[in-house]
Amino acid sequence: MEIRFEDVNFTYQPGTPFENKVLHDINFTIKDGSYTAIVGHTGSGKSTILQHLNALKTPTSGSVWLGDLEVTSNKTEKSIRDIRKEIGVVFQFPEAQLFEETVGKDIAFGPQNFGVSEEEALKRAEEILPVVGLDASFMDRSPFELSGGQMRRVAIAGVLVMEPSVLVLDEPTAGLDPKGQLEMMSLFNGLHKEKNLTIVLVTHQMEDVANYADHMIVLDDGKIVGDGSPRTVFQKEKWLRSIQLDVPNTVEFAKELIKDPSWSYDKLPLTLDELTQMIIKEIDHPEVERKDKQVRTDG
């Protein structure tokens, strides 16, 4: 499913003394099957954008296209209800939304809410558990007796059981240790590759953007200030820091290396593997004329 924002503006409490415009003429496209990261400092508008992605909020003016459905300020709840099956949102700390007495019932709640029978919903719940790294033995367990990581997996299963074509992730690794962060991001990346699931990652973790995203949208004070591939956007290190954003450690390290004229790179290394390959290449071929391939950067 393709998602498009066309001249979207959003104002909280319009026409009151508390009026606050937080989105200004937002235009971007998230292509079907892409892995898009939306980044920005606190207060940049990321959360408000996220709530427009499955019509939890509607624009004050402009249009949000969710596939073939145009969402405007006068769209009714009934007209957008079905689209929420197609766009699943994993909110920050999703485990806080668990409420049923068993894991199976919690996962089955969403399908039943859309008219699926209890029997069928429970069957789907059991089938989705292995996708998040759990097995059928969890079905009758209380979600509140699980570890924090297991609870998060159950909450994610509750989103995936709806079989969305777009998965929106709001800081999905918040509160997890490094091992848990890697496992969680690997889970989402596997879904993206194996099921061609469109992923929208709302984050301030630049390492995750570098490792997984193929498209990057940068927000600052409610405006789009950057839109392109991570490799292109991360070239602009000084500019990113000027809007309170970092660059991945790999990029920072590579930029330090090329301060020495004897080092260079053919393309900006984003991942640890790319950085390693760059270093190996330079060490193995020191005689190569580097000046011809020196990359000029903006940062």
Stockholm file with secondary structure:
# STOCKHOLM 1.0

chainA/1-299         MEIRFEDVNFTYQPGTPFENKVLHDINFTIKDGSYTAIVGHTGSGKSTILQHLNALKTPTSGSVWLGDLEVTSNKTEKSIRDIRKEIGVVFQFPEAQLFEETVGKDIAFGPQNFGVSEEEALKRAEEILPVVGLDASFMDRSPFELSGGQMRRVAIAGVLVMEPSVLVLDEPTAGLDPKGQLEMMSLFNGLHKEKNLTIVLVTHQMEDVANYADHMIVLDDGKIVGDGSPRTVFQKEKWLRSIQLDVPNTVEFAKELIKDPSWSYDKLPLTLDELTQMIIKEIDHPEVERKDKQVRTDG
#=GR chainA/1-299 SS CCEEEEEEEEEESTTSTTCEEEEEEEEEEECTTCEEEEEECTTSSHHHHHHHTTTSSCCSEEEEEETTEEECTTCCHHHHHTHHHHEEEECSSGGGGCCSSSHHHHHHHHHHHTTCCHHHHHHHHHHHGGGGTCCGGGTTSCGGGSCHHHHHHHHHHHHHTTCCSEEEEESTTTTCCHHHHHHHHHHHHHHHHHHCCEEEEEESCHHHHHHHCSEEEEEETTEEEEEECHHHHTTCHHHHHHTTCCCCHHHHHHHHHTTSTTCCCSSCCCSHHHHHHHHHHHHHCTTSCGGGGCCCCCC
#=GC SS_cons         CCEEEEEEEEEESTTSTTCEEEEEEEEEEECTTCEEEEEECTTSSHHHHHHHTTTSSCCSEEEEEETTEEECTTCCHHHHHTHHHHEEEECSSGGGGCCSSSHHHHHHHHHHHTTCCHHHHHHHHHHHGGGGTCCGGGTTSCGGGSCHHHHHHHHHHHHHTTCCSEEEEESTTTTCCHHHHHHHHHHHHHHHHHHCCEEEEEESCHHHHHHHCSEEEEEETTEEEEEECHHHHTTCHHHHHHTTCCCCHHHHHHHHHTTSTTCCCSSCCCSHHHHHHHHHHHHHCTTSCGGGGCCCCCC
//
